[in-house]
Amino acid sequence: MTTATALVEPVTVAGLPLNSQFVMAPMTRERSPHGVPTPEVAAYYRRRAENGVGLIITEGVLVDHPSAGHQPAVPRLTAGAAEAGWRHVTSEVHAAGGRIAAQLWHLGSRREPAGTAWTPQTMSGPDFDTLIRAYAESARVAVRAGFDAVEVHAAHGYLLDEFLWPVTNPSRRHLSFPADVIRAVRAEIPACTPLIVRFSQFKERDYSARIASTPAELGVSLEGFRQAGADVLHASQRRFWEPAFAGSDRNLAGWAKHLTGLPSITVGSIGLTRDFATSDRMRELVDRRTSGEYDLIALGRVLLGNPSWVSLADAGRFDELRDYHKTDEELYF
Ligand SMILES: Cc1cc2nc3c(=O)[nH]c(=O)nc-3n(C[C@H](O)[C@H](O)[C@H](O)COP(=O)(O)O)c2cc1C
């Protein structure tokens, strides 16, 4: 029995039975030519599902609109070849006993205009309806392709987060757009399919950015997500042990759960060094989970270079774990 063993226990979250409390965090890979995931993508996710990850959240997958992103090898969620590719991915993960959620992504103004017919512009009335429909359509494709859940990406400064962040939305207009998207996705997927919403304070272009300076402000956004149909909140944070607000040790996932009553997923710098699995931080990760601060634990970078991190940490095979290196981001298998 190792410290990690406590987290490799079955759990049911938002009605979805999982064989472990570990989640694979969404990580862009750019290995899907023309937006179509290949058999290698399926094998990549299957390997993590075979090794103790209960729920895989895919890399960001572009929703069904040409403005969603510019990278040709980022996967899409559209009917046809991409849907067939995803069906293969989901069946491989299911064959390994895992569950898988599709992360719905639109880059917003982070999309590079070069080489595309779309240039960043201020959204007007019809654009909102068009993009809401694009998210809903992709959610429908995700369910058809066999996904167990969908995650709406409203973090890191991309489209939906641009409405939440005062720097990109100083007038605070259209604040309800992210919730409108969540509502449309919820209406499109079966009631038994969990809808996860990922949000963050920080942005990729500004680690000190905040969408909320107080718990009360955060509560307004998150309660809007809950009322629109979110079942699980995924609080993206760079280090899970850091308090989200002064005056309490609670992290961002802890506040999300406390403010809304919804189950939450924590993430941030878990397992990056070889000795993490036997460290006090690992014990803290388990203790906070046991006390109910959050429900699930997402692993990002550690799973790039250590596809078997969970099963090795569970089995006490610590000498087979390796430190994370930035070059791991180039690794695929
Ligand atoms: C290569 C790479 C790609 C990522 N792509 C995404 C993405 O597509 N969507 C997303 O929400 N987060 C993305 N992230 C953030 C991760 O999901 C995760 O929150 C972050 O890596 C912190 O977790 P970690 O410290 O365990 O790596 C990415 C991170 C990395 C390293």
PDBQT file of the ligand as one rigid body, heavy atoms in Angstrom, charges set to zero:
ROOT
HETATM    1  C1  LIG A 401       1.898  20.365 -23.776  1.00  0.00    +0.000 C 
HETATM    2  C2  LIG A 401       0.704  20.884 -23.022  1.00  0.00    +0.000 A 
HETATM    3  C3  LIG A 401      -0.493  21.110 -23.697  1.00  0.00    +0.000 A 
HETATM    4  C4  LIG A 401      -1.629  21.580 -23.000  1.00  0.00    +0.000 A 
HETATM    5  N1  LIG A 401      -2.825  21.724 -23.675  1.00  0.00    +0.000 NA
HETATM    6  C5  LIG A 401      -3.959  22.051 -22.997  1.00  0.00    +0.000 A 
HETATM    7  C6  LIG A 401      -5.240  22.028 -23.636  1.00  0.00    +0.000 A 
HETATM    8  O1  LIG A 401      -5.388  21.696 -24.827  1.00  0.00    +0.000 OA
HETATM    9  N2  LIG A 401      -6.324  22.371 -22.893  1.00  0.00    +0.000 N 
HETATM   10  C7  LIG A 401      -6.217  22.737 -21.574  1.00  0.00    +0.000 A 
HETATM   11  O2  LIG A 401      -7.233  23.055 -20.936  1.00  0.00    +0.000 OA
HETATM   12  N3  LIG A 401      -5.020  22.738 -20.927  1.00  0.00    +0.000 NA
HETATM   13  C8  LIG A 401      -3.908  22.377 -21.610  1.00  0.00    +0.000 A 
HETATM   14  N4  LIG A 401      -2.698  22.290 -20.935  1.00  0.00    +0.000 N 
HETATM   15  C9  LIG A 401      -2.664  22.491 -19.460  1.00  0.00    +0.000 C 
HETATM   16  C10 LIG A 401      -2.772  21.137 -18.740  1.00  0.00    +0.000 C 
HETATM   17  O3  LIG A 401      -4.062  20.573 -18.891  1.00  0.00    +0.000 OA
HETATM   18  C11 LIG A 401      -2.489  21.231 -17.226  1.00  0.00    +0.000 C 
HETATM   19  O4  LIG A 401      -3.465  22.049 -16.627  1.00  0.00    +0.000 OA
HETATM   20  C12 LIG A 401      -1.104  21.804 -16.932  1.00  0.00    +0.000 C 
HETATM   21  O5  LIG A 401      -0.103  21.101 -17.663  1.00  0.00    +0.000 OA
HETATM   22  C13 LIG A 401      -0.786  21.737 -15.435  1.00  0.00    +0.000 C 
HETATM   23  O6  LIG A 401      -0.782  20.407 -14.973  1.00  0.00    +0.000 OA
HETATM   24  P1  LIG A 401       0.647  19.658 -14.693  1.00  0.00    +0.000 P 
HETATM   25  O7  LIG A 401       1.380  20.553 -13.770  1.00  0.00    +0.000 OA
HETATM   26  O8  LIG A 401       0.246  18.347 -14.099  1.00  0.00    +0.000 OA
HETATM   27  O9  LIG A 401       1.328  19.535 -16.019  1.00  0.00    +0.000 OA
HETATM   28  C14 LIG A 401      -1.555  21.863 -21.615  1.00  0.00    +0.000 A 
HETATM   29  C15 LIG A 401      -0.329  21.650 -20.958  1.00  0.00    +0.000 A 
HETATM   30  C16 LIG A 401       0.779  21.162 -21.626  1.00  0.00    +0.000 A 
HETATM   31  C17 LIG A 401       2.046  20.915 -20.865  1.00  0.00    +0.000 C 
ENDROOT
TORSDOF 0
